[in-house]
């Protein structure tokens, strides 16, 4: 029952406190705006609390466990390994809590008011915030929608069904399952394979397309499947999942491939077929604010992230693909500055993508095939980590960096599979953003021995100048 009904005002209301939302709020406050942030859950959103951060924490812990088997090769001999998964989960939550607290302190430092409750538009200048026992209307001059997305449910695999779980549920498991069936071979599905395989689970992937990680170049994906024990015979492609049938402490997935019925058993079924912004937007009543959506269910925005209502912006997952936290971060800054009256725009040409598989993979810009279709002639360079002094000293020699350039040498794309790919891709993205050429990277002195030297060597290889390539 609602016992209170008050009204207040703010220059800017931000709905959603995830990566895009809290970034937008802080940037707007930096520009002198009076800001109110509304979210039905804790600050940080799905990424910080139930996605990116806790997932990468578990991947980090699982890789430590898996690396121990290689210690004998370098002379460090270990006895039996004891993995306390409960303690690992506690450490993961400590990481999340520390980051949550950091955002709360930033809000306080910038005089940003945070309201925990459900938001919905009353009209084009009013948001109603409903909590358990209170409700209030907040008048605004500008608003930013940053409501994120939710996991897609598929018929026969609803999340309220026994032993059928979402990516959020997966991160809260109290013990390492013996077997997990993953429906969907994208980022979330394959990262689930990475962490739980290395904790000792058998992970089975059912993917509807003809290969997993379809957003990455085929050579990159083939490499991780050929070199890692986690991505071997238990990945099934061209498969349509039909139904989950719980049986005691197990669940059987019934599926079809090439006209044949198959059954795959596990302790849990993780449904990781993608995410959708629609549930959050549906509850927001955006039509009352004059905000229109595309046929795909995203808020329709321009280059300033402005919706069909010029005073309301949308950022992050609800504003369209790709659904990546770092895209939301940048969009949040652009939208906040635009709301503050600054002349700014979002440039989506170079958005890096990363999958925390083993080894990691990362890419930005064009693949060789894409470049060949657009330019008359191209240059491709490739350098393996097995020829890197730093990779060898870290006992991580697997993988390569590949660069794609025009005949003139102007960089057009970079693909990486190997150690620290998620870090190296930043330099590659900067080079592309700065309209760099192969020799710009090759002539930049890289500290030795370091992993990014491989990027420089790949650029030299594209110019037939590589010193260390055999």
Number of C-alpha atoms within 10 A of each C-alpha: 8 11 8 11 13 11 13 10 17 16 17 27 27 29 27 29 29 26 27 32 34 28 23 32 31 24 20 27 22 14 15 12 20 19 26 23 24 26 23 18 16 19 27 26 23 22 18 21 24 19 16 14 18 24 23 15 18 22 24 14 19 21 17 13 16 15 12 15 13 12 13 10 10 9 8 10 11 10 6 5 9 7 13 10 17 13 11 15 20 11 16 20 18 13 16 20 15 10 17 18 13 14 18 17 13 14 21 12 11 18 15 21 16 18 20 18 18 20 25 22 20 18 15 20 18 22 26 21 23 20 17 11 10 14 20 17 19 21 21 22 15 22 30 27 28 32 30 32 21 19 17 17 17 14 9 15 23 17 18 9 12 18 23 23 20 22 18 18 12 20 17 12 12 11 10 17 17 15 20 26 26 28 23 24 27 20 20 24 26 24 20 27 26 26 26 23 25 22 22 15 17 17 26 25 26 26 24 19 15 11 18 26 21 13 12 19 18 13 11 22 19 14 17 22 18 11 14 14 13 24 23 13 10 15 20 20 17 15 22 20 24 17 16 24 18 19 12 9 10 16 22 19 23 17 18 15 15 8 9 8 13 14 13 18 19 22 20 24 30 26 26 24 20 17 14 20 24 20 15 17 22 12 12 21 17 20 15 15 20 15 21 17 18 11 8 11 17 21 27 20 22 15 14 21 27 23 23 17 15 15 19 27 29 32 33 29 24 25 29 20 10 14 18 19 19 16 22 26 19 19 30 32 24 26 33 31 21 19 28 19 10 12 10 15 16 16 14 11 10 17 15 19 20 19 20 22 24 25 21 21 28 26 31 23 23 20 21 20 11 13 20 16 10 11 11 9 12 21 23 23 22 22 27 22 22 17 17 23 17 19 22 14 12 10 16 17 18 20 22 24 29 25 31 29 28 20 15 11 19 19 29 28 24 29 28 30 28 27 22 18 24 19 14 20 24 16 13 28 21 12 20 20 16 10 12 18 18 26 16 16 21 20 11 10 10 15 9 11 13 13 22 22 24 27 29 25 27 28 33 24 23 23 18 13 13 18 9 13 15 6
